[in-house]
Amino acid sequence: MTSTNRVVVTGGSGRLGRNLVAGLAARGHEVVSLDRAPSEELAVDGVEQIAIDLLDADATAAALSAVRADALIHLAAIAVPFSAPEDVIMRTNTGLAVSVLGGAVDAGIGRIVAASSPTVLGYGNPAGWLPDRFPLDEQTEPRPWNAYALSKLMIEQTLAMLRRRTGDAVRYAAFRPCYVIAPEEWAGAPTQQGHTVRERLADAALSAPALFNYVDARDVAGFADTLLAALPEIPNGETFFVGADDALATRPLADLLPQFVPGSDALAAGLTGTAPAFSNAKAARLLGWRPQRTWRGELAAVDAATGSPAPSPAAAAAHDRKDVPV
């Protein structure tokens, strides 16, 4: 059973943040959201919102001291690669990490979690990229090639720096959420890249840049709740991939990855059926966490609720490419 905590979430007004804050509040936590502007969606019982510039280290430290929290989850960042100049992304994301995570330590917060990104691994590098194996996991070597991915790796390194400073008096963890899909996006709202889920399924080229990874935002909230409870017991400073049990694709990745990751034929050969490119086995092993949602189940629920199912992604893909989906 989850015990009630007072949890600070930075970036709580953001796309993932809103779902994380709501999910933690629904599980009985008192949640304080720190962001530049409050969200109307979070005007609910159990949630306090504070408008703040988190790059202002003094203001952040004062706010973190005032809220007297048990735990902090740091999400605030420029969230999309190449959505701002590279130097801006680097300064912003690393500056936020030092301001927020360092401020949390100074405020005496005993459990500190930060969101990183699967992009730290370096896939999509125009100069070429191959891992040593699939599925990818926490032992896969990070090889960032852009400022966003590097800034996320620096967030992980900031946690490691602080752990060296505090030892086990403070408990730390980082997590790398896969491509987040919010509840409304199953019903047709645009995803982070502007396409619908069904469009991403129908055209493999849309999901290929993320290696077909995804996770439901509500499952991220469940992961965060589980992680906060487990932090005192698991090894300190762990990093976790947080992803669905399957790939966001209508065909096996053994077939798809070689089309988009040159030279990956042999490495991807074991990703048959619905197997994803990213493993969530570590979260299952150390935390007992498993995702509860899949794209097939969520789209089926939408179709059942509307009573007028749209053409299946597999059928759309077959029609567009004139192939036979597996």
C-alpha positions as CSV (number, residue, x, y, z in Angstrom):
1,M,0.0,0.0,0.0
2,T,1.3,3.5,-0.9
3,S,1.9,5.8,2.1
4,T,0.9,9.4,1.7
5,N,3.8,11.8,1.0
6,R,4.1,15.4,0.2
7,V,5.7,15.4,-3.3
8,V,7.0,18.3,-5.3
9,V,6.7,17.9,-9.1
10,T,8.6,20.5,-11.2
11,G,7.1,21.1,-14.7
12,G,3.7,19.9,-13.3
13,S,1.8,22.0,-15.9
14,G,3.4,20.2,-18.8
15,R,2.1,17.4,-20.9
16,L,3.5,14.6,-18.8
17,G,3.5,16.7,-15.7
18,R,-0.3,17.1,-15.6
19,N,-0.8,13.4,-15.7
20,L,1.9,12.6,-13.2
21,V,0.5,15.2,-10.7
22,A,-3.0,14.0,-11.2
23,G,-2.0,10.4,-10.8
24,L,0.0,10.9,-7.6
25,A,-2.9,13.0,-6.1
26,A,-5.3,10.2,-7.0
27,R,-3.1,7.8,-5.1
28,G,-3.4,9.9,-2.0
29,H,-0.2,12.0,-2.1
30,E,-0.2,15.7,-1.4
31,V,1.3,17.2,-4.5
32,V,2.9,20.6,-5.1
33,S,3.4,21.6,-8.7
34,L,6.2,24.1,-9.5
35,D,6.0,25.6,-13.0
36,R,6.1,29.0,-14.8
37,A,2.3,29.1,-14.9
38,P,-0.5,27.0,-13.2
39,S,-2.7,24.6,-15.1
40,E,-6.5,24.8,-14.9
41,E,-6.5,21.0,-15.1
42,L,-4.7,20.7,-11.8
43,A,-7.2,22.9,-9.8
44,V,-8.2,19.8,-7.8
45,D,-8.1,18.6,-4.2
46,G,-4.7,17.5,-3.1
47,V,-2.8,19.7,-5.6
48,E,-1.1,23.0,-4.7
49,Q,0.4,25.0,-7.6
50,I,3.2,27.6,-7.3
51,A,4.2,29.8,-10.3
52,I,7.9,30.2,-10.3
53,D,10.9,30.6,-12.6
54,L,12.9,27.5,-11.7
55,L,16.0,28.9,-13.4
56,D,16.2,31.4,-10.5
57,A,18.2,29.3,-8.1
58,D,17.5,31.5,-5.1
59,A,13.8,31.5,-5.6
60,T,13.7,27.8,-6.3
61,A,15.7,27.0,-3.1
62,A,13.3,29.2,-1.1
63,A,10.2,27.6,-2.5
64,L,11.6,24.1,-2.0
65,S,12.4,24.9,1.6
66,A,9.0,26.4,2.2
67,V,7.0,23.4,0.9
68,R,8.6,20.9,3.3
69,A,8.3,18.0,1.0
70,D,9.2,14.4,1.5
71,A,10.1,13.8,-2.2
72,L,10.7,15.6,-5.4
73,I,10.2,14.6,-9.1
74,H,12.0,16.8,-11.5
75,L,10.3,17.0,-15.0
76,A,10.8,20.7,-15.9
77,A,12.9,21.0,-19.1
78,I,12.7,21.9,-22.8
79,A,11.1,18.7,-23.8
80,V,11.6,18.3,-27.5
81,P,15.0,17.9,-29.3
82,F,15.7,20.8,-31.7
83,S,12.7,22.8,-30.5
84,A,15.1,25.6,-29.5
85,P,18.7,26.5,-30.4
86,E,21.2,23.9,-29.1
87,D,22.9,26.3,-26.7
88,V,19.5,27.3,-25.3
89,I,18.5,23.7,-24.7
90,M,21.8,22.9,-23.0
91,R,21.8,26.0,-20.8
92,T,18.1,25.6,-19.8
93,N,18.0,21.9,-19.1
94,T,21.3,21.7,-17.2
95,G,20.6,25.0,-15.4
96,L,17.2,23.6,-14.2
97,A,18.9,20.4,-13.0
98,V,21.4,22.2,-10.9
99,S,18.9,24.7,-9.6
100,V,16.1,22.2,-8.7
101,L,18.1,19.1,-7.7
102,G,20.7,21.1,-5.7
103,G,17.9,23.1,-4.2
104,A,16.1,20.0,-3.1
105,V,19.2,18.6,-1.4
106,D,19.7,22.0,0.4
107,A,16.0,21.9,1.4
108,G,16.4,18.5,3.1
109,I,14.2,16.6,0.7
110,G,15.1,13.0,1.2
111,R,14.0,11.4,-2.0
112,I,14.9,13.0,-5.3
113,V,13.9,11.7,-8.7
114,A,14.6,13.2,-12.1
115,A,13.3,12.5,-15.6
116,S,15.9,11.8,-18.3
117,S,15.2,10.4,-21.8
118,P,15.9,7.3,-23.9
119,T,17.5,9.7,-26.4
120,V,20.7,9.6,-24.3
121,L,21.5,6.4,-26.1
122,G,22.1,8.3,-29.3
123,Y,19.8,6.6,-31.8
124,G,18.9,8.7,-34.8
125,N,22.5,9.9,-35.2
126,P,22.8,11.0,-38.9
127,A,26.4,9.7,-38.9
128,G,25.1,6.2,-38.0
129,W,24.3,4.3,-34.8
130,L,24.2,0.7,-33.7
131,P,23.8,-0.6,-30.2
132,D,25.6,-3.7,-29.0
133,R,22.3,-5.6,-28.7
134,F,18.5,-5.3,-28.6
135,P,16.4,-4.9,-26.6
136,L,18.0,-1.7,-25.3
137,D,18.4,-1.5,-21.5
138,E,20.1,0.5,-18.8
139,Q,23.4,-1.1,-19.6
140,T,23.4,0.2,-23.2
141,E,26.1,2.8,-23.6
142,P,24.9,6.4,-23.8
143,R,26.1,8.2,-27.0
144,P,24.2,11.5,-27.2
145,W,24.7,13.4,-30.4
146,N,22.6,16.5,-29.8
147,A,22.2,19.1,-27.1
148,Y,18.8,17.7,-25.9
149,A,20.2,14.2,-25.4
150,L,23.4,15.5,-23.8
151,S,21.4,17.7,-21.4
152,K,19.4,14.7,-20.3
153,L,22.5,12.7,-19.6
154,M,23.8,15.7,-17.7
155,I,20.6,15.5,-15.5
156,E,21.6,11.9,-14.7
157,Q,25.1,13.0,-13.9
158,T,23.8,15.8,-11.7
159,L,22.1,13.2,-9.6
160,A,25.3,11.2,-9.4
161,M,27.2,14.4,-8.4
162,L,24.8,15.1,-5.6
163,R,24.9,11.5,-4.4
164,R,28.7,11.7,-4.1
165,R,28.1,14.8,-1.9
166,T,25.4,13.4,0.4
167,G,26.0,9.6,0.3
168,D,22.9,7.5,1.1
169,A,21.4,10.2,3.4
170,V,19.4,11.2,0.3
171,R,17.9,8.6,-2.0
172,Y,18.1,9.3,-5.8
173,A,16.9,7.8,-9.0
174,A,16.5,8.7,-12.7
175,F,14.0,7.4,-15.1
176,R,13.9,7.5,-18.9
177,P,10.2,7.6,-20.0
178,C,9.6,6.4,-23.5
179,Y,7.4,8.4,-26.0
180,V,4.6,9.6,-23.7
181,I,1.0,9.2,-24.9
182,A,-1.6,11.1,-22.9
183,P,-5.1,9.7,-22.4
184,E,-6.7,12.1,-24.8
185,E,-4.3,11.2,-27.5
186,W,-5.7,7.7,-27.8
187,A,-9.0,9.3,-28.8
188,G,-7.4,11.3,-31.6
189,A,-5.7,14.4,-30.1
190,P,-2.3,15.1,-31.6
191,T,0.7,13.5,-30.0
192,Q,3.9,15.5,-29.1
193,Q,5.1,15.4,-32.7
194,G,1.7,16.5,-34.1
195,H,0.5,13.2,-35.5
196,T,-2.3,11.1,-34.1
197,V,-1.5,7.6,-32.6
198,R,-3.3,6.0,-35.5
199,E,-1.2,8.0,-38.0
200,R,2.0,6.9,-36.2
201,L,0.9,3.3,-36.4
202,A,-0.2,3.5,-40.1
203,D,3.1,5.1,-41.2
204,A,6.1,3.3,-39.6
205,A,8.4,6.2,-40.6
206,L,6.6,8.4,-38.0
207,S,7.5,6.2,-35.0
208,A,10.8,5.0,-36.3
209,P,12.8,8.0,-35.0
210,A,11.9,6.9,-31.5
211,L,12.5,3.2,-32.3
212,F,8.8,2.6,-31.9
213,N,8.9,3.2,-28.2
214,Y,5.9,4.5,-26.1
215,V,4.3,4.6,-22.7
216,D,0.9,5.7,-21.4
217,A,1.3,8.8,-19.2
218,R,-0.9,7.1,-16.5
219,D,1.6,4.3,-16.4
220,V,4.4,6.8,-15.8
221,A,2.4,8.1,-12.8
222,G,2.1,4.5,-11.5
223,F,5.8,4.0,-12.0
224,A,6.6,7.2,-10.0
225,D,4.3,6.2,-7.2
226,T,6.0,2.7,-7.0
227,L,9.5,4.2,-7.2
228,L,8.9,6.7,-4.4
229,A,7.8,3.9,-2.1
230,A,10.8,1.7,-3.1
231,L,13.6,4.3,-3.0
232,P,14.6,3.6,0.6
233,E,15.0,-0.1,-0.1
234,I,16.6,-0.3,-3.6
235,P,20.2,0.5,-4.4
236,N,20.8,4.2,-4.5
237,G,21.1,6.1,-7.7
238,E,19.5,3.7,-10.1
239,T,18.3,4.6,-13.6
240,F,15.2,3.0,-15.1
241,F,13.6,2.8,-18.6
242,V,9.8,3.3,-18.4
243,G,8.1,1.9,-21.4
244,A,5.2,-0.3,-22.6
245,D,5.4,-4.0,-22.9
246,D,5.1,-3.8,-26.7
247,A,6.2,-1.6,-29.6
248,L,4.1,1.2,-31.2
249,A,4.0,-0.8,-34.5
250,T,1.8,-3.1,-36.4
251,R,4.6,-5.3,-37.6
252,P,7.5,-7.0,-35.7
253,L,10.5,-4.8,-35.1
254,A,12.7,-7.6,-36.5
255,D,11.2,-6.5,-39.9
256,L,10.9,-2.8,-39.3
257,L,14.2,-1.8,-37.6
258,P,16.5,-2.8,-40.4
259,Q,14.5,-0.4,-42.7
260,F,15.4,2.6,-40.5
261,V,18.5,1.5,-38.6
262,P,21.0,0.4,-41.3
263,G,23.0,-2.7,-40.3
264,S,20.6,-3.7,-37.5
265,D,19.3,-6.9,-39.2
266,A,21.1,-9.4,-37.0
267,L,20.7,-7.3,-33.8
268,A,16.9,-6.9,-34.3
269,A,16.3,-10.5,-35.3
270,G,15.1,-11.5,-31.8
271,L,12.5,-8.7,-31.6
272,T,9.7,-10.9,-33.0
273,G,5.9,-10.6,-32.4
274,T,5.1,-7.4,-30.4
275,A,8.5,-7.2,-28.6
276,P,9.7,-3.6,-28.0
277,A,13.1,-2.2,-28.6
278,F,13.4,-1.0,-25.0
279,S,13.4,-3.3,-22.0
280,N,11.4,-2.4,-18.9
281,A,12.7,-5.6,-17.1
282,K,14.8,-3.7,-14.6
283,A,11.8,-1.8,-13.2
284,A,9.9,-5.1,-13.0
285,R,12.9,-6.8,-11.2
286,L,13.7,-4.0,-8.7
287,L,10.4,-2.4,-8.2
288,G,7.8,-4.9,-9.2
289,W,6.4,-2.4,-11.7
290,R,4.7,-3.4,-14.9
291,P,2.8,-1.1,-17.4
292,Q,-0.9,-1.6,-17.5
293,R,-1.7,-0.2,-20.9
294,T,-1.0,-1.1,-24.5
295,W,-2.0,0.7,-27.7
296,R,-4.1,-2.2,-28.8
297,G,-6.2,-2.1,-25.6
298,E,-6.5,1.7,-25.5
299,L,-7.6,2.0,-29.2
300,A,-10.0,-0.9,-28.8
301,A,-11.5,0.9,-25.7
302,V,-11.9,4.1,-27.8
303,D,-13.6,2.3,-30.6
304,A,-16.0,0.5,-28.2
305,A,-16.9,3.8,-26.5
306,T,-17.6,5.6,-29.8
307,G,-19.4,2.7,-31.3
308,S,-17.9,3.5,-34.7
309,P,-14.4,2.0,-34.9
310,A,-12.0,3.7,-37.3
311,P,-10.0,1.5,-39.8
312,S,-7.4,-0.4,-37.9
313,P,-3.9,0.9,-38.0
314,A,-2.8,-2.5,-39.5
315,A,-5.3,-2.2,-42.3
316,A,-4.4,1.4,-43.0
317,A,-0.7,0.5,-43.1
318,A,-1.4,-2.4,-45.5
319,H,-3.5,-0.1,-47.8
320,D,-0.9,2.6,-47.8
321,R,2.0,0.4,-48.5
322,K,0.2,-2.5,-50.2
323,D,1.9,-5.0,-47.9
324,V,0.5,-7.6,-45.5
325,P,0.9,-6.7,-41.8
326,V,2.0,-9.3,-39.4
